[in-house]
């Protein structure tokens, strides 16, 4: 229950649902207990009336006595029916309060988890797979809802019914009540033993489900690669292995769950036997009537479902505890990417890296060594280097996806850690190396950074990215859905659409992270010429492994394994006959070939 205590804030928030649900549960159980008393009165009336009826055998009073008797039984039957209808009505209200409360809590908890996920840094997502994240916000939350909904409902019902029924039973005959309730402690011990097994197996099942969800998500995301390498059968075989593991663990838990109902049925049956045996002795002793015995049997049967639900409720509670513990594990992770002074203002775009060193927290890889760079507002800098030289790391640090290990980054001579994150990032346009498009229309993908962007601005951004002709050739034009991750577009079209999305928001700092690698040289020149006008009044950082992308740059930095090997203007670097010139000539020869 320690893990589930996290939900107390939601129970307090929706306390009136819980309070009224408890009240309605008590009322519905009262209307369920009264019929048992009516049955007792009716049976005793039948026995007493029959004795009286036979005393007046042959008398003219016998028909009148029979009419009174029949009318009395009709009243008892009508009363029982009315009480059953009232019980049903209040049961409806119970579900309209407690189950509705669980749906509200489920909604709030999912939103809290999703909002919290978005606050976590990239290092968190590098350490945890997507399937596990999805399992916790879907499967785990669903199991938690079973606790705050049906489990609480049945638990409250059990407590209220036990209090009411046991009070009535003891008031009638304490000795018989003690014998009837004797099996319940045994039931509690058995449930405790079985639930220890359930906790362990529930955790194993959730871990297996997360692993299987991750595999399925990866398989469908990489379906083109999977088909290209003809790995359908191998993929299906591996999924079957994961599915078999999940099935085996689920069946193992089902076997343990199946112990509850036979145990409860045996113990309830034992209670009925004790009612008849001990009750018979009490009738012989003259302390009870046959109607009391029938009443006790009805009470025992009334307790049957709550006692059976006790096993189910306990099982669901233990599963919810295991799931909530998994949810709490991520909710307890706090982001270290926070603003120190929460500065919220427009930036000019001056960038200053001062002796920056960065080590990836999850892998320990040193990506940058003593890196320094100063870019004036409105200037363009090109960062060139081979794969793994640390170029993308610079983009991640500049957008503050990570914080530096040592050194400092300043924007407009203010430490980047002092800016409000939302304000800072909203003034940057970022085109990532790994292009990601949403399952939306082309227009909505361009508008992603600014949902209120006019269509004319959308079309202009697409023109600047040299994608306009492709878009109007599509049957649905700008309303064309690009599919999951942009699967309906080519690699070059996805990159150009990503560029359009970045420039459409009119950023003060534009970061292009190797975003022209999938386009040909001619298209690259067209895009760069279009970007020349866009870059005129804004700071731009062009990250690439192609020297042709650096022709718009005012300043060029050559990186190798996180260290600056050369820097200067293009003319200066060409004159040095160093690494830049060597790379330039190699790529020039390749293009000529």
FINUDREN-599522 format. One record per residue (C-alpha): residue in three letters; x, y, z. Coordinates in Angstrom, 2 decimals. Layout:
N
R|ala|X|Y|Z
...
This chain:
593
R|unk|0.00|0.00|0.00
R|unk|2.99|2.32|0.33
R|unk|3.19|2.83|-3.45
R|unk|-0.57|3.42|-3.67
R|unk|-0.39|6.19|-1.07
R|unk|0.69|8.42|-3.99
R|unk|-2.97|8.34|-5.10
R|unk|-4.24|9.83|-1.85
R|unk|-4.06|13.33|-3.33
R|unk|-6.55|12.26|-6.01
R|unk|-8.83|10.63|-3.44
R|unk|-8.83|13.92|-1.52
R|unk|-9.53|15.83|-4.75
R|unk|-12.56|13.66|-5.49
R|unk|-13.51|13.11|-1.85
R|unk|-17.20|13.86|-2.42
R|unk|-17.45|11.05|-4.95
R|unk|-15.91|8.76|-2.33
R|unk|-18.08|10.04|0.52
R|unk|-21.36|9.81|-1.39
R|unk|-20.34|6.46|-2.81
R|unk|-19.83|5.15|0.74
R|unk|-23.20|6.57|1.82
R|unk|-24.99|4.99|-1.15
R|unk|-23.21|1.69|-0.45
R|unk|-24.47|1.70|3.15
R|unk|-28.05|2.50|2.05
R|unk|-28.05|-0.18|-0.67
R|unk|-26.83|-2.77|1.85
R|unk|-29.53|-1.77|4.32
R|unk|-32.12|-2.43|1.65
R|unk|-30.38|-5.76|1.05
R|unk|-30.53|-6.80|4.75
R|unk|-34.19|-5.94|5.39
R|unk|-35.54|-8.65|3.00
R|unk|-33.82|-11.33|5.13
R|unk|-35.77|-10.09|8.15
R|unk|-38.99|-10.06|6.14
R|unk|-38.34|-13.68|5.16
R|unk|-37.82|-14.56|8.83
R|unk|-41.10|-12.88|9.80
R|unk|-42.89|-14.55|6.89
R|unk|-41.65|-18.05|7.78
R|unk|-42.48|-17.61|11.44
R|unk|-45.91|-16.26|10.40
R|unk|-46.49|-19.32|8.24
R|unk|-45.59|-21.70|11.11
R|unk|-47.71|-19.85|13.67
R|unk|-50.65|-19.33|11.29
R|unk|-50.70|-23.00|10.28
R|unk|-50.94|-24.03|13.92
R|unk|-53.78|-21.56|14.50
R|unk|-55.44|-22.50|11.21
R|unk|-55.66|-26.16|12.20
R|unk|-57.11|-25.25|15.61
R|unk|-60.13|-23.75|13.82
R|unk|-60.56|-26.73|11.49
R|unk|-64.22|-26.78|10.29
R|unk|-64.94|-23.37|11.82
R|unk|-66.38|-20.41|9.90
R|unk|-63.36|-18.35|11.08
R|unk|-60.99|-20.49|9.05
R|unk|-61.62|-18.77|5.65
R|unk|-61.24|-15.31|7.23
R|unk|-58.04|-16.45|8.91
R|unk|-56.76|-17.74|5.56
R|unk|-57.55|-14.41|3.84
R|unk|-55.62|-12.48|6.49
R|unk|-52.72|-14.93|6.16
R|unk|-52.65|-14.64|2.33
R|unk|-52.82|-10.85|2.48
R|unk|-49.94|-10.77|4.99
R|unk|-47.77|-12.92|2.72
R|unk|-48.62|-10.62|-0.18
R|unk|-47.47|-7.63|1.88
R|unk|-44.21|-9.40|2.70
R|unk|-43.67|-10.23|-0.99
R|unk|-44.44|-6.65|-2.05
R|unk|-42.11|-5.29|0.60
R|unk|-39.32|-7.62|-0.54
R|unk|-39.80|-6.50|-4.16
R|unk|-39.82|-2.80|-3.20
R|unk|-36.64|-3.25|-1.16
R|unk|-34.96|-5.04|-4.08
R|unk|-35.82|-2.15|-6.42
R|unk|-34.48|0.39|-3.94
R|unk|-31.28|-1.64|-3.50
R|unk|-30.83|-1.71|-7.29
R|unk|-31.35|2.05|-7.54
R|unk|-28.73|2.83|-4.88
R|unk|-26.31|0.33|-6.46
R|unk|-26.67|2.38|-9.63
R|unk|-25.75|5.51|-7.63
R|unk|-22.78|3.67|-6.11
R|unk|-21.37|3.03|-9.58
R|unk|-22.15|6.56|-10.69
R|unk|-19.96|7.88|-7.89
R|unk|-17.12|5.42|-7.22
R|unk|-16.59|4.19|-10.79
R|unk|-16.90|7.73|-12.18
R|unk|-14.31|8.80|-9.59
R|unk|-11.92|6.13|-10.90
R|unk|-12.29|7.43|-14.45
R|unk|-11.48|10.98|-13.31
R|unk|-8.39|9.73|-11.46
R|unk|-7.31|7.69|-14.48
R|unk|-7.62|10.80|-16.66
R|unk|-5.65|12.97|-14.22
R|unk|-2.94|10.36|-13.67
R|unk|-2.36|9.82|-17.38
R|unk|-2.09|13.56|-17.92
R|unk|0.31|13.89|-15.00
R|unk|2.55|11.11|-16.34
R|unk|2.50|12.51|-19.88
R|unk|3.26|16.04|-18.66
R|unk|6.07|14.70|-16.49
R|unk|7.53|12.72|-19.39
R|unk|7.81|15.94|-21.38
R|unk|9.82|17.63|-18.63
R|unk|12.48|14.93|-18.55
R|unk|15.78|15.46|-20.39
R|unk|17.04|13.55|-23.42
R|unk|19.31|11.48|-21.18
R|unk|16.19|9.88|-19.70
R|unk|14.94|8.79|-23.13
R|unk|18.36|7.41|-24.05
R|unk|18.19|5.16|-20.98
R|unk|14.58|3.95|-21.32
R|unk|12.87|2.41|-24.33
R|unk|9.60|3.64|-25.82
R|unk|7.68|0.43|-25.13
R|unk|8.36|0.69|-21.41
R|unk|7.20|4.32|-21.35
R|unk|4.00|3.40|-23.18
R|unk|3.29|0.42|-20.92
R|unk|3.46|2.59|-17.80
R|unk|1.06|5.21|-19.12
R|unk|-1.42|2.67|-20.49
R|unk|-1.29|-0.81|-18.93
R|unk|-0.05|0.29|-15.52
R|unk|-2.54|3.17|-15.24
R|unk|-5.38|0.80|-16.21
R|unk|-4.43|-1.53|-13.37
R|unk|-4.28|1.42|-10.97
R|unk|-7.78|2.42|-12.07
R|unk|-9.04|-1.01|-11.04
R|unk|-7.85|-0.18|-7.53
R|unk|-9.38|3.31|-7.25
R|unk|-12.60|2.09|-8.90
R|unk|-13.90|-1.48|-8.54
R|unk|-11.49|-2.44|-5.75
R|unk|-12.48|0.49|-3.55
R|unk|-16.15|-0.05|-4.42
R|unk|-16.09|-3.72|-3.47
R|unk|-13.89|-3.00|-0.45
R|unk|-16.28|-0.36|0.90
R|unk|-19.20|-2.68|0.17
R|unk|-17.48|-5.50|2.09
R|unk|-16.74|-3.35|5.14
R|unk|-20.24|-1.83|5.30
R|unk|-21.95|-5.17|4.74
R|unk|-19.82|-6.92|7.37
R|unk|-20.62|-4.25|9.95
R|unk|-24.35|-4.35|9.24
R|unk|-24.74|-8.11|8.86
R|unk|-22.54|-9.09|11.81
R|unk|-24.34|-6.56|14.03
R|unk|-27.70|-8.09|13.14
R|unk|-26.39|-11.64|13.51
R|unk|-24.89|-11.01|16.97
R|unk|-28.09|-9.28|18.10
R|unk|-30.04|-12.43|17.21
R|unk|-27.67|-15.07|18.58
R|unk|-24.03|-14.46|19.51
R|unk|-23.13|-18.17|19.77
R|unk|-24.38|-19.01|16.28
R|unk|-22.71|-15.86|14.89
R|unk|-19.35|-16.90|16.33
R|unk|-19.52|-20.33|14.69
R|unk|-20.68|-18.87|11.35
R|unk|-17.80|-16.37|11.26
R|unk|-15.20|-18.92|12.40
R|unk|-13.92|-19.71|8.85
R|unk|-13.17|-16.02|8.06
R|unk|-9.79|-15.77|9.87
R|unk|-8.68|-18.88|8.00
R|unk|-9.72|-17.18|4.77
R|unk|-7.69|-14.07|5.66
R|unk|-4.54|-16.08|6.29
R|unk|-4.90|-17.97|3.00
R|unk|-5.44|-14.72|1.09
R|unk|-2.33|-13.24|2.70
R|unk|-0.20|-16.21|1.64
R|unk|-1.55|-16.26|-1.90
R|unk|-1.11|-12.49|-2.37
R|unk|2.60|-12.67|-1.64
R|unk|2.88|-14.84|-4.71
R|unk|0.60|-12.52|-6.70
R|unk|2.79|-9.46|-6.03
R|unk|5.89|-11.18|-7.38
R|unk|4.15|-12.59|-10.44
R|unk|2.43|-9.27|-11.24
R|unk|5.79|-7.49|-11.35
R|unk|7.19|-10.18|-13.66
R|unk|4.19|-9.85|-15.98
R|unk|4.50|-6.07|-16.23
R|unk|8.21|-6.32|-17.00
R|unk|7.51|-8.92|-19.69
R|unk|4.74|-6.77|-21.19
R|unk|7.05|-3.74|-21.37
R|unk|9.69|-5.80|-23.16
R|unk|7.15|-7.16|-25.65
R|unk|5.67|-3.68|-26.30
R|unk|9.14|-2.31|-26.98
R|unk|9.88|-5.05|-29.49
R|unk|6.58|-4.52|-31.34
R|unk|7.08|-0.75|-31.46
R|unk|10.59|-1.14|-32.89
R|unk|9.44|-3.73|-35.42
R|unk|6.65|-1.53|-36.78
R|unk|8.79|1.63|-36.76
R|unk|11.49|-0.15|-38.76
R|unk|9.14|-2.15|-40.99
R|unk|10.89|-1.00|-44.20
R|unk|14.26|-2.21|-42.99
R|unk|12.70|-5.43|-41.73
R|unk|11.13|-6.16|-45.13
R|unk|14.23|-5.08|-47.05
R|unk|16.34|-7.63|-45.18
R|unk|13.61|-10.31|-45.47
R|unk|13.41|-10.77|-41.70
R|unk|9.63|-11.20|-41.41
R|unk|9.81|-14.83|-40.27
R|unk|12.64|-14.19|-37.84
R|unk|10.78|-11.19|-36.44
R|unk|7.61|-13.24|-36.03
R|unk|9.59|-16.02|-34.36
R|unk|11.15|-13.60|-31.88
R|unk|7.76|-12.05|-31.16
R|unk|6.38|-15.54|-30.55
R|unk|9.15|-16.15|-28.01
R|unk|8.35|-12.88|-26.21
R|unk|4.62|-13.63|-26.39
R|unk|5.14|-17.16|-25.05
R|unk|7.08|-15.74|-22.10
R|unk|4.26|-13.31|-21.35
R|unk|1.65|-16.07|-21.74
R|unk|3.53|-18.42|-19.41
R|unk|3.82|-15.75|-16.72
R|unk|0.14|-14.78|-17.12
R|unk|-1.00|-18.40|-16.90
R|unk|1.12|-18.86|-13.80
R|unk|-0.64|-15.88|-12.20
R|unk|-4.03|-17.20|-13.35
R|unk|-3.37|-20.50|-11.55
R|unk|-2.70|-18.61|-8.35
R|unk|-5.80|-16.44|-8.87
R|unk|-7.90|-19.55|-9.40
R|unk|-7.20|-20.64|-5.81
R|unk|-9.35|-17.83|-4.43
R|unk|-12.77|-18.94|-5.55
R|unk|-12.52|-22.62|-4.49
R|unk|-11.16|-21.53|-1.10
R|unk|-13.98|-19.03|-0.60
R|unk|-16.65|-21.48|-1.81
R|unk|-15.44|-24.19|0.60
R|unk|-15.34|-21.84|3.57
R|unk|-18.77|-20.35|2.81
R|unk|-20.18|-23.84|2.42
R|unk|-18.68|-24.70|5.81
R|unk|-20.43|-21.65|7.29
R|unk|-23.80|-22.88|5.92
R|unk|-23.23|-26.31|7.47
R|unk|-22.45|-24.69|10.81
R|unk|-25.61|-22.56|10.56
R|unk|-27.78|-25.64|10.09
R|unk|-26.02|-27.72|12.75
R|unk|-25.59|-25.11|15.49
R|unk|-28.88|-23.43|14.57
R|unk|-30.69|-26.75|14.91
R|unk|-29.34|-27.09|18.43
R|unk|-30.53|-23.57|19.27
R|unk|-34.03|-24.35|17.92
R|unk|-34.21|-27.50|20.04
R|unk|-33.15|-25.40|23.04
R|unk|-35.94|-22.94|22.21
R|unk|-33.63|-19.96|21.71
R|unk|-34.22|-19.61|17.94
R|unk|-36.99|-20.20|15.43
R|unk|-36.73|-21.84|11.99
R|unk|-37.15|-18.35|10.57
R|unk|-33.93|-17.30|12.32
R|unk|-32.04|-20.16|10.67
R|unk|-33.30|-19.13|7.25
R|unk|-32.35|-15.54|8.03
R|unk|-28.83|-16.63|9.00
R|unk|-28.44|-18.65|5.79
R|unk|-29.49|-15.60|3.79
R|unk|-26.95|-13.49|5.70
R|unk|-24.19|-16.02|4.97
R|unk|-25.10|-15.99|1.28
R|unk|-25.14|-12.20|1.34
R|unk|-21.55|-12.36|2.60
R|unk|-20.57|-14.89|-0.08
R|unk|-20.00|-12.43|-2.93
R|unk|-18.21|-9.80|-0.79
R|unk|-15.93|-12.49|0.62
R|unk|-15.29|-13.80|-2.90
R|unk|-14.72|-10.22|-4.03
R|unk|-12.23|-9.86|-1.20
R|unk|-9.91|-12.24|-2.99
R|unk|-10.41|-10.46|-6.31
R|unk|-10.06|-7.03|-4.70
R|unk|-6.89|-8.02|-2.88
R|unk|-5.45|-9.41|-6.10
R|unk|-6.29|-6.24|-8.03
R|unk|-4.90|-4.08|-5.24
R|unk|-1.61|-5.95|-5.29
R|unk|-1.40|-5.62|-9.08
R|unk|-2.18|-1.91|-8.78
R|unk|0.54|-1.55|-6.14
R|unk|3.08|-3.18|-8.46
R|unk|1.98|-0.92|-11.33
R|unk|1.95|2.24|-9.21
R|unk|5.45|1.42|-7.98
R|unk|6.59|1.34|-11.63
R|unk|4.80|4.64|-12.31
R|unk|6.32|6.23|-9.19
R|unk|9.78|5.15|-10.35
R|unk|9.54|7.54|-13.32
R|unk|7.52|10.24|-11.53
R|unk|10.27|10.45|-8.91
R|unk|12.85|11.23|-11.57
R|unk|13.32|14.98|-11.66
R|unk|14.84|16.88|-14.56
R|unk|18.07|18.76|-14.00
R|unk|17.34|21.01|-16.99
R|unk|15.73|23.87|-15.08
R|unk|15.95|27.64|-15.28
R|unk|17.93|29.34|-12.52
R|unk|16.52|32.85|-12.99
R|unk|13.58|32.21|-15.36
R|unk|14.51|35.08|-17.69
R|unk|11.80|35.54|-20.29
R|unk|12.78|38.01|-23.01
R|unk|13.49|38.32|-26.72
R|unk|17.00|37.33|-27.73
R|unk|19.23|38.91|-30.39
R|unk|21.13|35.71|-31.12
R|unk|24.71|36.22|-29.89
R|unk|26.18|32.81|-28.99
R|unk|29.21|32.24|-26.79
R|unk|30.66|28.82|-25.89
R|unk|33.36|29.15|-23.21
R|unk|35.66|26.16|-22.61
R|unk|32.79|23.71|-22.87
R|unk|33.36|20.09|-22.01
R|unk|30.55|17.57|-22.28
R|unk|30.27|13.93|-21.21
R|unk|27.11|11.96|-22.02
R|unk|25.68|10.95|-18.62
R|unk|24.33|7.59|-19.75
R|unk|27.38|6.32|-21.66
R|unk|30.30|8.29|-20.24
R|unk|31.47|9.25|-23.75
R|unk|33.36|12.54|-23.85
R|unk|31.83|14.37|-26.81
R|unk|33.50|17.82|-26.49
R|unk|36.88|18.89|-25.13
R|unk|37.45|22.52|-24.12
R|unk|35.26|23.87|-26.96
R|unk|35.01|27.65|-27.38
R|unk|33.06|29.56|-30.03
R|unk|31.73|33.10|-30.34
R|unk|29.06|34.01|-32.88
R|unk|27.77|37.56|-33.13
R|unk|24.06|38.20|-33.57
R|unk|23.11|37.84|-37.25
R|unk|26.28|35.88|-38.20
R|unk|26.41|32.40|-39.67
R|unk|28.83|29.78|-38.40
R|unk|29.46|26.40|-40.00
R|unk|30.52|23.41|-37.87
R|unk|32.17|20.79|-40.08
R|unk|33.44|17.36|-39.13
R|unk|33.15|13.65|-39.69
R|unk|30.65|11.35|-38.00
R|unk|31.18|11.24|-34.22
R|unk|33.13|14.49|-34.07
R|unk|30.58|16.13|-31.71
R|unk|28.62|18.29|-34.15
R|unk|25.15|17.16|-33.06
R|unk|26.19|17.46|-29.42
R|unk|26.67|21.21|-30.02
R|unk|23.10|21.48|-31.29
R|unk|21.78|19.60|-28.25
R|unk|23.70|21.88|-25.90
R|unk|22.58|25.02|-27.71
R|unk|18.90|24.01|-27.48
R|unk|19.62|22.95|-23.89
R|unk|18.60|19.37|-24.29
R|unk|21.63|18.75|-22.08
R|unk|23.68|20.93|-19.74
R|unk|27.43|21.19|-20.14
R|unk|29.68|19.09|-17.89
R|unk|31.98|22.06|-17.43
R|unk|32.39|25.49|-18.99
R|unk|29.56|27.83|-19.91
R|unk|27.22|28.73|-22.77
R|unk|25.89|32.29|-23.05
R|unk|23.16|33.77|-25.21
R|unk|23.34|37.57|-25.53
R|unk|25.97|37.52|-22.77
R|unk|23.53|35.82|-20.36
R|unk|24.14|32.25|-19.15
R|unk|21.85|29.88|-21.01
R|unk|20.84|28.27|-17.70
R|unk|19.21|31.56|-16.62
R|unk|16.69|31.65|-19.47
R|unk|13.17|30.32|-19.24
R|unk|13.34|27.08|-21.24
R|unk|10.08|27.60|-23.13
R|unk|10.98|31.20|-24.01
R|unk|14.47|30.23|-25.19
R|unk|13.47|27.28|-27.33
R|unk|10.51|29.14|-28.85
R|unk|13.03|31.59|-30.37
R|unk|15.09|28.83|-31.98
R|unk|14.47|26.94|-35.19
R|unk|16.00|23.47|-35.09
R|unk|16.30|21.03|-38.00
R|unk|17.55|17.75|-36.48
R|unk|19.77|15.29|-38.23
R|unk|17.24|12.53|-37.58
R|unk|14.16|14.06|-39.20
R|unk|10.90|13.35|-37.41
R|unk|7.53|14.21|-38.93
R|unk|4.14|13.68|-37.33
R|unk|1.21|11.71|-38.76
R|unk|-0.41|14.92|-39.91
R|unk|-0.91|16.96|-43.06
R|unk|1.97|18.84|-44.64
R|unk|0.46|22.16|-43.52
R|unk|0.14|21.02|-39.90
R|unk|3.71|19.72|-39.87
R|unk|4.95|23.13|-41.02
R|unk|2.73|24.80|-38.41
R|unk|4.01|22.55|-35.62
R|unk|6.05|25.31|-33.98
R|unk|3.29|27.92|-34.48
R|unk|-0.22|26.44|-34.78
R|unk|-1.72|29.88|-35.63
R|unk|0.54|30.39|-38.66
R|unk|-1.35|31.72|-41.74
R|unk|-1.45|29.47|-44.80
R|unk|0.47|32.07|-46.81
R|unk|3.41|31.81|-44.39
R|unk|3.24|28.02|-44.60
R|unk|3.47|28.13|-48.39
R|unk|6.35|30.62|-48.30
R|unk|8.32|28.39|-45.91
R|unk|7.74|25.42|-48.21
R|unk|8.96|27.49|-51.19
R|unk|12.11|28.50|-49.30
R|unk|12.79|24.84|-48.59
R|unk|12.39|24.03|-52.32
R|unk|9.47|21.68|-51.65
R|unk|6.59|23.68|-53.12
R|unk|6.53|21.97|-56.51
R|unk|6.52|18.53|-54.89
R|unk|3.65|19.51|-52.61
R|unk|1.36|20.90|-55.30
R|unk|1.97|17.75|-57.35
R|unk|0.43|15.65|-54.59
R|unk|-3.30|14.92|-55.18
R|unk|-4.29|16.63|-51.92
R|unk|-1.59|19.31|-51.96
R|unk|-0.90|20.84|-48.57
R|unk|-3.60|18.62|-47.03
R|unk|-1.60|15.49|-47.88
R|unk|-1.07|13.28|-44.81
R|unk|2.59|12.33|-44.56
R|unk|1.99|9.10|-42.63
R|unk|3.76|7.90|-39.49
R|unk|7.22|9.52|-39.23
R|unk|6.72|10.88|-42.78
R|unk|6.76|7.40|-44.33
R|unk|5.01|8.57|-47.53
R|unk|7.80|11.07|-48.36
R|unk|11.29|10.49|-49.67
R|unk|14.34|11.20|-47.50
R|unk|15.04|14.50|-49.25
R|unk|11.39|15.59|-49.03
R|unk|11.32|14.87|-45.32
R|unk|14.46|16.93|-44.77
R|unk|13.08|19.87|-46.76
R|unk|9.76|19.72|-44.90
R|unk|11.69|19.74|-41.63
R|unk|13.57|22.86|-42.82
R|unk|10.26|24.52|-43.72
R|unk|8.95|23.75|-40.23
R|unk|11.99|25.41|-38.63
R|unk|12.03|28.59|-40.70
R|unk|8.24|29.06|-40.58
R|unk|8.40|30.07|-36.91
R|unk|10.77|32.98|-37.78
R|unk|13.44|32.06|-35.18
R|unk|16.20|34.30|-33.90
R|unk|18.66|31.39|-33.97
R|unk|18.46|28.83|-36.78
R|unk|20.22|25.50|-36.27
R|unk|20.61|23.19|-39.28
R|unk|22.04|19.85|-38.16
R|unk|23.25|18.04|-41.29
R|unk|19.80|18.61|-42.75
R|unk|20.85|18.53|-46.43
R|unk|22.53|15.13|-46.44
R|unk|19.64|13.47|-48.30
R|unk|19.37|16.00|-51.16
R|unk|21.46|16.26|-54.29
R|unk|23.99|19.05|-54.89
R|unk|21.65|21.04|-57.16
R|unk|18.80|20.97|-54.62
R|unk|21.28|21.85|-51.87
R|unk|22.37|24.93|-53.81
R|unk|18.75|26.02|-54.35
R|unk|17.94|25.62|-50.66
R|unk|21.12|27.40|-49.56
R|unk|20.41|30.30|-51.92
R|unk|16.91|30.56|-50.47
R|unk|18.33|30.38|-46.96
R|unk|20.74|33.23|-47.75
R|unk|17.82|35.66|-47.57
R|unk|16.35|33.95|-44.48
R|unk|19.67|33.98|-42.63
R|unk|20.28|37.65|-43.28
R|unk|18.95|38.98|-39.98
R|unk|19.31|35.97|-37.75
R|unk|22.08|33.91|-36.19
R|unk|22.55|30.62|-38.00
R|unk|24.49|27.49|-37.08
R|unk|25.06|25.12|-40.00
R|unk|26.23|21.67|-38.93
R|unk|27.38|19.41|-41.74
R|unk|30.00|16.99|-43.00
R|unk|29.84|18.59|-46.48
R|unk|31.94|21.68|-47.14
R|unk|29.45|22.88|-49.75
R|unk|26.98|23.59|-46.91
R|unk|29.47|26.07|-45.43
R|unk|29.54|28.49|-48.36
R|unk|27.07|30.83|-46.60
R|unk|29.06|30.87|-43.37
R|unk|30.89|33.90|-42.05
R|unk|33.05|31.61|-39.96
R|unk|33.94|27.91|-40.15
R|unk|35.00|25.51|-37.39
R|unk|36.49|22.09|-38.13
R|unk|35.84|19.49|-35.42
R|unk|37.53|16.14|-34.86
R|unk|36.62|13.94|-31.89
R|unk|35.22|16.88|-29.98
R|unk|38.25|19.11|-30.48
R|unk|38.64|22.14|-32.75
R|unk|41.34|21.38|-35.32
R|unk|40.86|24.46|-37.53
R|unk|38.75|27.61|-37.53
R|unk|38.49|30.78|-39.58
R|unk|36.84|32.11|-42.74
R|unk|36.71|29.95|-45.85
R|unk|39.49|31.99|-47.50
R|unk|41.72|31.66|-44.44
R|unk|41.20|27.90|-44.18
R|unk|41.84|27.37|-47.89
R|unk|45.08|29.33|-47.59
R|unk|46.34|27.13|-44.75
R|unk|46.26|23.94|-46.83
R|unk|45.05|22.03|-43.75
R|unk|42.17|19.70|-42.91
R|unk|39.51|21.97|-44.44
R|unk|41.24|22.25|-47.81
R|unk|41.85|18.50|-47.89
R|unk|38.16|17.82|-47.20
R|unk|37.12|20.45|-49.73
R|unk|39.22|18.97|-52.52
R|unk|38.10|15.41|-51.79
R|unk|34.42|16.34|-51.91
R|unk|34.93|18.52|-54.99
R|unk|36.53|15.60|-56.83
R|unk|33.69|13.31|-55.74
R|unk|31.09|15.72|-57.09
R|unk|32.93|16.07|-60.38
R|unk|33.07|12.29|-60.75
